[in-house]
Amino acid sequence: DGIEPPFIYSLCQNDCSKYYCCCPACKAISDKYGHSGLMIDFVNDIARDIAKDYPEIVLSTDAYAFSEEPPKGGPKAEPNVLVEVTRTKQHDPTATTRFRAKCAELIRRMGPTAK
């Protein structure tokens, strides 16, 4: 049919979710690296598997809500993982300058994690 399949697929947490896996293995990762470390670890696991057969595929995930803060010295995103900073906490739509400054700070801090 001549239509190319997409090469970026989104794998993100649920919108406005404060719930995440608390099994012993996931809790250990979250306790050590923070919630974003848990999310990146999860996405990385899938990304590594996909890259074996489809190296051109990129997984996109959000640094959002409970995973907004960068990991504490934890996992770095695989080369085929795109981390998008999505500012949500304490959003004040009338405070555009503060909002942009906070977004810029989050992007700067997430940079070492997300290549």
Secondary structure, DSSP 8 states (H G I E B T S, - for coil): ------SEEE----TT------SHHHHHHHHHH-HHHHHHHHHHHHHHHHHHH-TT-EEEEEEEGGG-S--SS-----TTEEEEEE--TT--TT-HHHHHHHHHHHHHHHHHHH-
